Amino acid sequence: MRRYVKRFLRRSDAATAVEYAVLLALILMAVFSSILFVGGQTGGMWGGIQNDLTSAGLGGS
């Protein structure tokens, strides 16, 4: 098993695989950050609408 890992790490394919893994990690971080940002913004928007409806006497519960 060690021999296989050493041979894989010496080949140029290993460097390419590592580069793709880092690129994928950066893309996933950007996607998750965007989702959290947009989710926070829309949550605030819907919360504001709910407060406006409640203060106008039209809100439920």
N, C-alpha and C positions, 0 to 999 in steps of 0.2 A: 504494500500500500504506500509506503514511504517513497519507494522508487517511482511509482506512478505520479505522486504529487510533485516530486522534484522535477520529473521530466515535464510535467504540465507547466510548472512555473518557469521553466527555462525556455519554453517555446514562445513564439510571438503571439500565439493565440491567447495565451494567458493575459498578456498586456491588453489586448483588445477586449477580452471579457471584463477585465477590471474597469476599463474606460467606459464600456457600456453600462456596467453596474453603477458607476458614479453618476453618469448622465441620467440614468433612470431614477436614482435617488434624488437628484436635483429637480427633475421634472415632477416627481411625486410631492416633494416639499412645496413647490410652487402651486400645484393643484390644491393641496390641503390648505395652504395659506389662503388661497382665493376663496375656497369654500367657507372657511371660518369667517373671513372678512364679509363676504356677501351675506352669509347667514346672520351675522351680527347686525348688519345694516337693515335687512328685511325684518328681523325680529323687532328692532326698535321702531320701524315703520308701522308694523301691525299692532304693536303695543300702544303707539300714539293714537292710532285709529280707534282702538278699543277704548282708550281713555276718553276720547272725544265723544264717542257714542254713549258711554256711560254717563258722562257729565250732561249730555243732552237728554238723558232719560230714555234712550233707545237701546241701551246695552242689555244683554241678557244676564242671568245669574247675578 
